[in-house]
Amino acid sequence: MRSSTSSLIAFLAATGGLSYPSQPNPINPIRQIKQIQLGPRPYFLVDKMSDGPLKTDLLSCQDLDMKPSTWSIGHRGGAPLQFPEHSRESNLAGARMGAGTLECDVAFTKDLELVCRHSQCDLHTTTNIVTVPELNSKCTQPFRPAADGKPASANCCTSDITLAEFKTLCAKMDGFNASATNAEDYLKGTPSWRTDLYAKCGTVMEHSEHIALVEALGLRHSPELKQPMVPMPFQGEYTKEMYAQQLIDNYKKAGVPASRVLAQTFEYDVALYWLKLDPDFGRNTILLDESGDTPETYDGAVANLTEYAEAGVQIVAPPLYYLVESQNGSIVPSKYAKRAKELGLNIITWSLERSGPLAGVHANGDYFYTSIKDIVTGDGDLYELVDVLYKQVGVVGMFSDWSATTTFYATCFRVGVQ
């Protein structure tokens, strides 16, 4: 492994130095969370496992004091299995479940401010915007009810509205009702295996607010620059390079050192930009990879790893299934995983707990289990996958929609905890 990766490994492998003073807030103070609480889900998953050495090991960890882990990365805040993604509430729940690193997917508003949103154009499925007439009217495509055999639809982007307008929205669980004939019913699309219990009016977050929250919690940052879904330069002047630099500059303004920020991008040119023009941050860039989603493109994704390594990329992050395959009824590392390791690339993966119950995955298929769906038959198989990804593939971090699941494994095997 190249010596230049040593600081990254230290970043991911330890929680020492997570302590940072929080700013007092007399109304709702945020401070570091001293007691990690996982709830029943990790123990439910262990109970569902087949008997064997891994189950025995995990059972032996059930009474441990759980610890935050930088290996446990909160996807979309860390709790969108039950909380509206990228909401303040999701981030706090992820932190309480031991995520040592929290994610803000970054998009820009009409007035060129940065906000946390999984896609630039997802406000119609992740907020209540279509039920707010004055904001719905500003959407790229305002709400259209189902009619004449056509489904209900809308397309609302962060770039359609100002930051002030964005801040008036309520975050909700991601989903929509395609048969809706009115805006209120359009919001009702939460999958049955998630919940609306905590989704009455989630608090949307500006990027700078997310930075302040993560700092107050004493955790680490992983922002993702979302690919623009409008023509760039936006408004004729705002270039993609300006957008990429603005993300980094927000951390500099907040006094956050580059060593505590793992910036993400799906765009190779953005990764190269950060490496060249802001190398302190660029060295920790996560290059997200979904270039091998089909059998025809998978070998090309493996081949591309050589170019990434030669260009100075240190971390690649493909979806779960790129890294594993089925062999004689067992989960084993894939050729993508083996090639990345040969090149000295660090691997982070996404997104655990994004899928529904694994019995349904086995029966119907699921993106994140594409390569192993035939041997994943129930929820008890989830930790078998996690164990292969850590012990055999060597992933140095894992994004999860329910941070408790990754935190429990990390505490049990002392991964990224102190």
MARGU-294193 format. One record per residue (C-alpha): residue number from 1; x, y, z. Coordinates in steps of 0.2 Angstrom, whole numbers, plus 2048, in hexadecimal, padded with zeros to 3 digits. Example, Ala and Ser with C-alpha at 12.3 -4.5 7.8 and 13.67 -1.06 7.14 Angstrom:
REM residues 2
[1, [83E, 7EA, 827]]
[2, [844, 7FB, 824]]
REM end
This chain:
REM residues 418
[1, [800, 800, 800]]
[2, [806, 811, 7FC]]
[3, [80D, 81B, 80A]]
[4, [802, 82A, 806]]
[5, [7F3, 820, 80C]]
[6, [7F9, 81F, 81E]]
[7, [7F1, 82F, 824]]
[8, [7E1, 829, 81C]]
[9, [7E1, 819, 825]]
[10, [7E4, 822, 836]]
[11, [7D5, 82D, 832]]
[12, [7CA, 81E, 82F]]
[13, [7D1, 812, 83C]]
[14, [7D1, 81D, 84C]]
[15, [7C5, 828, 855]]
[16, [7D2, 830, 85F]]
[17, [7D1, 843, 85D]]
[18, [7BE, 843, 85A]]
[19, [7BB, 84F, 868]]
[20, [7B8, 861, 863]]
[21, [7B0, 86E, 86D]]
[22, [79E, 872, 869]]
[23, [796, 883, 869]]
[24, [789, 885, 876]]
[25, [777, 887, 871]]
[26, [76B, 88B, 87F]]
[27, [75C, 885, 876]]
[28, [762, 874, 86F]]
[29, [774, 871, 873]]
[30, [77E, 865, 869]]
[31, [78C, 85C, 871]]
[32, [796, 84D, 86F]]
[33, [78C, 83D, 872]]
[34, [794, 833, 880]]
[35, [789, 823, 880]]
[36, [786, 81A, 86F]]
[37, [775, 812, 86E]]
[38, [772, 805, 860]]
[39, [760, 7FF, 863]]
[40, [75A, 7EE, 85F]]
[41, [75F, 7EC, 84C]]
[42, [771, 7E6, 84D]]
[43, [76C, 7D9, 85A]]
[44, [75D, 7D4, 84F]]
[45, [769, 7D1, 840]]
[46, [774, 7C6, 84B]]
[47, [766, 7BC, 851]]
[48, [761, 7B8, 83F]]
[49, [772, 7B2, 83A]]
[50, [776, 79F, 838]]
[51, [781, 798, 845]]
[52, [793, 799, 842]]
[53, [7A3, 7A2, 848]]
[54, [79E, 7B3, 842]]
[55, [78D, 7B2, 84C]]
[56, [797, 7AC, 85B]]
[57, [7A2, 7BB, 85A]]
[58, [794, 7C7, 858]]
[59, [78A, 7C0, 866]]
[60, [799, 7C2, 872]]
[61, [799, 7D5, 86E]]
[62, [787, 7D8, 873]]
[63, [78B, 7DF, 884]]
[64, [799, 7EA, 87F]]
[65, [798, 7FD, 881]]
[66, [796, 803, 86F]]
[67, [7A2, 810, 868]]
[68, [7A1, 81C, 85A]]
[69, [7AC, 816, 84B]]
[70, [7B2, 820, 83C]]
[71, [7B0, 810, 832]]
[72, [79D, 812, 835]]
[73, [799, 820, 829]]
[74, [787, 827, 82A]]
[75, [77F, 826, 818]]
[76, [773, 835, 815]]
[77, [775, 839, 828]]
[78, [777, 827, 82E]]
[79, [765, 823, 832]]
[80, [75A, 825, 822]]
[81, [753, 813, 825]]
[82, [747, 81C, 831]]
[83, [74B, 82F, 830]]
[84, [74A, 83B, 822]]
[85, [75A, 83B, 819]]
[86, [766, 849, 81B]]
[87, [75B, 850, 829]]
[88, [763, 857, 839]]
[89, [759, 849, 841]]
[90, [761, 83B, 836]]
[91, [772, 842, 83A]]
[92, [76F, 842, 84D]]
[93, [768, 831, 84C]]
[94, [777, 82B, 842]]
[95, [783, 833, 84F]]
[96, [77A, 82B, 85E]]
[97, [77C, 81A, 855]]
[98, [78F, 81C, 854]]
[99, [792, 823, 843]]
[100, [7A3, 82B, 844]]
[101, [7A2, 833, 833]]
[102, [792, 83C, 82D]]
[103, [78E, 840, 81B]]
[104, [786, 84F, 813]]
[105, [782, 84D, 800]]
[106, [785, 85F, 7FA]]
[107, [77A, 868, 7ED]]
[108, [778, 87A, 7E9]]
[109, [769, 886, 7EA]]
[110, [763, 894, 7DE]]
[111, [76D, 8A0, 7E8]]
[112, [77D, 895, 7E7]]
[113, [77D, 88F, 7F9]]
[114, [780, 87D, 7FE]]
[115, [774, 871, 806]]
[116, [773, 85F, 80B]]
[117, [769, 855, 7FE]]
[118, [76C, 844, 7F6]]
[119, [768, 84B, 7E5]]
[120, [767, 85C, 7DE]]
[121, [756, 858, 7D8]]
[122, [74D, 84D, 7E5]]
[123, [744, 85A, 7EF]]
[124, [733, 854, 7E9]]
[125, [736, 842, 7F0]]
[126, [740, 847, 800]]
[127, [737, 857, 806]]
[128, [726, 85E, 806]]
[129, [729, 86B, 7F8]]
[130, [71B, 866, 7ED]]
[131, [70E, 86A, 7FB]]
[132, [715, 87C, 7FD]]
[133, [70D, 885, 7EE]]
[134, [719, 894, 7ED]]
[135, [728, 888, 7EC]]
[136, [720, 87A, 7E2]]
[137, [71D, 887, 7D4]]
[138, [72F, 88A, 7D3]]
[139, [734, 878, 7D0]]
[140, [73C, 873, 7C0]]
[141, [72C, 869, 7BE]]
[142, [71E, 86D, 7CB]]
[143, [713, 85E, 7D1]]
[144, [708, 856, 7C4]]
[145, [6FA, 84A, 7CB]]
[146, [6F8, 839, 7C3]]
[147, [6EC, 83A, 7B5]]
[148, [6E8, 832, 7A4]]
[149, [6F2, 823, 7A8]]
[150, [702, 82D, 7AC]]
[151, [70A, 82C, 7BE]]
[152, [70B, 83B, 7C9]]
[153, [71C, 844, 7C7]]
[154, [726, 853, 7CC]]
[155, [738, 859, 7CB]]
[156, [73E, 865, 7D8]]
[157, [750, 86A, 7DA]]
[158, [75A, 874, 7E7]]
[159, [75F, 87F, 7D9]]
[160, [74D, 884, 7D6]]
[161, [74C, 88D, 7E7]]
[162, [757, 898, 7F3]]
[163, [75F, 892, 803]]
[164, [752, 89C, 80D]]
[165, [744, 893, 804]]
[166, [74D, 882, 806]]
[167, [74E, 885, 819]]
[168, [73B, 886, 81A]]
[169, [738, 874, 813]]
[170, [735, 864, 81D]]
[171, [740, 855, 81A]]
[172, [736, 845, 818]]
[173, [73A, 833, 814]]
[174, [740, 830, 802]]
[175, [731, 82A, 7F7]]
[176, [722, 82F, 7ED]]
[177, [711, 829, 7E9]]
[178, [70F, 827, 7D6]]
[179, [6FC, 825, 7D6]]
[180, [6FA, 836, 7E0]]
[181, [6ED, 842, 7DA]]
[182, [6F2, 84F, 7E6]]
[183, [702, 856, 7ED]]
[184, [6FF, 850, 7FF]]
[185, [6FD, 83E, 7F9]]
[186, [70C, 83F, 7EE]]
[187, [717, 840, 7FE]]
[188, [711, 82F, 803]]
[189, [71D, 823, 7FC]]
[190, [728, 81C, 80A]]
[191, [72C, 80A, 808]]
[192, [723, 7FE, 814]]
[193, [733, 7F9, 81C]]
[194, [738, 80B, 821]]
[195, [72D, 816, 82C]]
[196, [726, 827, 82D]]
[197, [726, 827, 840]]
[198, [734, 834, 840]]
[199, [730, 83D, 830]]
[200, [723, 84A, 835]]
[201, [72E, 859, 831]]
[202, [740, 855, 82F]]
[203, [74C, 864, 830]]
[204, [755, 867, 820]]
[205, [768, 86C, 821]]
[206, [773, 879, 819]]
[207, [785, 872, 816]]
[208, [78C, 87F, 823]]
[209, [780, 879, 830]]
[210, [785, 867, 82D]]
[211, [797, 86B, 82F]]
[212, [793, 874, 83F]]
[213, [788, 865, 846]]
[214, [796, 859, 842]]
[215, [7A3, 864, 84A]]
[216, [798, 866, 85A]]
[217, [796, 853, 85A]]
[218, [7A9, 850, 859]]
[219, [7A7, 845, 849]]
[220, [7AF, 845, 838]]
[221, [7A8, 84B, 827]]
[222, [7A4, 843, 816]]
[223, [79C, 84F, 80A]]
[224, [797, 849, 7F9]]
[225, [797, 856, 7EB]]
[226, [787, 851, 7E1]]
[227, [788, 851, 7CE]]
[228, [77F, 861, 7C8]]
[229, [76E, 85D, 7BF]]
[230, [76D, 86E, 7B7]]
[231, [778, 875, 7A9]]
[232, [788, 87B, 7AF]]
[233, [78E, 889, 7B1]]
[234, [77E, 88C, 7BB]]
[235, [777, 89D, 7B8]]
[236, [785, 89F, 7AB]]
[237, [792, 8A2, 7B8]]
[238, [793, 895, 7C5]]
[239, [79E, 887, 7BF]]
[240, [7A0, 875, 7C5]]
[241, [7B2, 87A, 7CB]]
[242, [7AB, 888, 7D6]]
[243, [79E, 87C, 7DD]]
[244, [7AB, 86F, 7E1]]
[245, [7B6, 87D, 7E9]]
[246, [7A8, 884, 7F3]]
[247, [7A5, 873, 7FC]]
[248, [7B7, 873, 801]]
[249, [7B8, 885, 806]]
[250, [7A9, 883, 812]]
[251, [7B4, 877, 81C]]
[252, [7C2, 883, 81C]]
[253, [7B7, 891, 822]]
[254, [7B1, 887, 830]]
[255, [7C3, 883, 835]]
[256, [7C1, 870, 832]]
[257, [7D2, 868, 82D]]
[258, [7D3, 85E, 81D]]
[259, [7D9, 84F, 827]]
[260, [7C7, 84E, 82E]]
[261, [7BE, 84F, 81D]]
[262, [7BA, 841, 811]]
[263, [7B3, 84A, 802]]
[264, [7AA, 83F, 7F5]]
[265, [7A6, 840, 7E3]]
[266, [7A0, 835, 7D5]]
[267, [7A9, 840, 7C8]]
[268, [7BB, 83C, 7C4]]
[269, [7BE, 84D, 7BE]]
[270, [7B9, 854, 7CF]]
[271, [7C4, 848, 7D8]]
[272, [7D3, 84E, 7CD]]
[273, [7CE, 860, 7D0]]
[274, [7CF, 85E, 7E3]]
[275, [7DF, 854, 7E2]]
[276, [7E7, 861, 7D7]]
[277, [7E1, 872, 7DE]]
[278, [7DD, 86D, 7F0]]
[279, [7E9, 85E, 7F4]]
[280, [7E7, 85E, 807]]
[281, [7D4, 85A, 804]]
[282, [7D7, 851, 7F4]]
[283, [7E1, 843, 7FC]]
[284, [7D2, 83D, 806]]
[285, [7C6, 83E, 7F7]]
[286, [7BA, 830, 7F5]]
[287, [7B8, 82C, 7E3]]
[288, [7A7, 824, 7E2]]
[289, [7A5, 817, 7D5]]
[290, [795, 810, 7CC]]
[291, [79D, 80E, 7BB]]
[292, [79B, 7FB, 7BB]]
[293, [789, 7F9, 7BE]]
[294, [786, 7ED, 7AF]]
[295, [790, 7DC, 7AB]]
[296, [796, 7E6, 79B]]
[297, [79D, 7F4, 7A5]]
[298, [7A4, 7EB, 7B5]]
[299, [7B5, 7E6, 7AD]]
[300, [7B7, 7F8, 7A8]]
[301, [7B4, 7FE, 7B9]]
[302, [7C2, 7F2, 7BF]]
[303, [7CE, 7F8, 7B2]]
[304, [7CB, 80A, 7B7]]
[305, [7D2, 807, 7C8]]
[306, [7E4, 808, 7C1]]
[307, [7E1, 819, 7BA]]
[308, [7DA, 81F, 7CA]]
[309, [7E8, 819, 7D4]]
[310, [7F5, 820, 7C8]]
[311, [7EC, 831, 7C9]]
[312, [7EE, 832, 7DC]]
[313, [7DC, 82C, 7E1]]
[314, [7DE, 824, 7F2]]
[315, [7CC, 81E, 7F6]]
[316, [7BF, 816, 7EA]]
[317, [7AE, 813, 7F0]]
[318, [7A3, 807, 7E5]]
[319, [792, 800, 7EB]]
[320, [792, 7F0, 7F6]]
[321, [790, 7E3, 7E8]]
[322, [79F, 7E9, 7DD]]
[323, [7AA, 7E2, 7EB]]
[324, [7A3, 7D1, 7EE]]
[325, [79D, 7C2, 7E4]]
[326, [795, 7B1, 7E7]]
[327, [7A1, 7A1, 7E7]]
[328, [79B, 790, 7EC]]
[329, [78D, 798, 7F6]]
[330, [798, 7A4, 7FF]]
[331, [79C, 7B7, 7FE]]
[332, [7AE, 7BA, 7F8]]
[333, [7B7, 7C9, 7F2]]
[334, [7B5, 7CE, 7E0]]
[335, [7C2, 7D2, 7D3]]
[336, [7BE, 7E5, 7D5]]
[337, [7C2, 7E3, 7E8]]
[338, [7D2, 7D9, 7E4]]
[339, [7D8, 7E5, 7D7]]
[340, [7D5, 7F4, 7E2]]
[341, [7DF, 7EC, 7F0]]
[342, [7EE, 7E8, 7E4]]
[343, [7EF, 7FA, 7DF]]
[344, [7EF, 800, 7F1]]
[345, [7DE, 809, 7F0]]
[346, [7D4, 80B, 800]]
[347, [7C2, 805, 7FE]]
[348, [7B2, 80C, 806]]
[349, [7A1, 805, 801]]
[350, [78F, 80A, 800]]
[351, [781, 808, 806]]
[352, [77D, 7FB, 813]]
[353, [76B, 7FB, 819]]
[354, [765, 804, 80A]]
[355, [75C, 7F5, 805]]
[356, [74C, 7ED, 80C]]
[357, [74B, 7DC, 815]]
[358, [757, 7D0, 80D]]
[359, [74B, 7C3, 80A]]
[360, [743, 7CF, 7FE]]
[361, [754, 7D3, 7F6]]
[362, [756, 7C0, 7F3]]
[363, [745, 7BE, 7EB]]
[364, [745, 7CE, 7E1]]
[365, [757, 7D4, 7DF]]
[366, [75E, 7E5, 7E5]]
[367, [76B, 7F0, 7DE]]
[368, [777, 7EF, 7ED]]
[369, [776, 7DC, 7ED]]
[370, [777, 7D9, 7DA]]
[371, [786, 7CD, 7DB]]
[372, [781, 7C3, 7EA]]
[373, [76E, 7C3, 7EA]]
[374, [76D, 7B0, 7E7]]
[375, [776, 7AC, 7F7]]
[376, [76F, 7BA, 802]]
[377, [75E, 7B3, 809]]
[378, [75A, 7BC, 818]]
[379, [75F, 7CA, 825]]
[380, [76B, 7BE, 82E]]
[381, [777, 7BF, 81E]]
[382, [77A, 7D2, 820]]
[383, [788, 7D0, 82D]]
[384, [790, 7C2, 822]]
[385, [792, 7CF, 814]]
[386, [799, 7DC, 820]]
[387, [7A5, 7D0, 827]]
[388, [7AC, 7CC, 815]]
[389, [7AD, 7DE, 810]]
[390, [7B7, 7E2, 820]]
[391, [7C2, 7D2, 822]]
[392, [7C5, 7CD, 810]]
[393, [7C2, 7DC, 805]]
[394, [7C9, 7E8, 812]]
[395, [7BD, 7F6, 811]]
[396, [7C3, 805, 81B]]
[397, [7B1, 80C, 81D]]
[398, [79F, 808, 81A]]
[399, [791, 814, 817]]
[400, [781, 80E, 81F]]
[401, [76F, 814, 820]]
[402, [76E, 80D, 832]]
[403, [77E, 811, 83B]]
[404, [77A, 805, 849]]
[405, [77D, 7F6, 83E]]
[406, [78F, 7FC, 839]]
[407, [793, 802, 84A]]
[408, [78F, 7F2, 853]]
[409, [79B, 7E8, 847]]
[410, [7A8, 7F6, 849]]
[411, [7A7, 7F5, 85C]]
[412, [7A8, 7E2, 85C]]
[413, [7B7, 7E1, 851]]
[414, [7BF, 7F1, 857]]
[415, [7BE, 7FA, 846]]
[416, [7C1, 80D, 846]]
[417, [7BE, 80E, 859]]
[418, [7CA, 813, 866]]
REM end
